[in-house]
């Protein structure tokens, strides 16, 4: 089995009225419930949009520093992530398509690399 991250940048969501967002709750939650029932869901969640709640940690200089805000000034930021554990790429594509359809905005998919010492 391979883990895949299905995620989106907040800016891909687009501008919609509150009713539109409410219309996405049921179909997006249905996909999550289907993932749970299929035994493939590892994690799913949206991220806080308020970047004043974000902080960065850097330990590359030999001294760890913690700063308020995102690591870099950026026009795009991660909006949410779902991690699944599935047998193959085709299954990952199927679930990613279901997530994109349920949410109503594009998703990107990448393989999650396992730790070198992790059991297969």
Secondary structure, 3 states (H helix, E strand, C coil): CEEEEEEEEHHHCCCCCHHHHHHHHHHHHHHHHHHHHHCCEEEEEECCCCHHHCEEEECCCCCCEEEECCCCCCCCCEEEEEEEEECCHHHHHHHHHHHHHHHCCCCEEEECCCCCCCCC
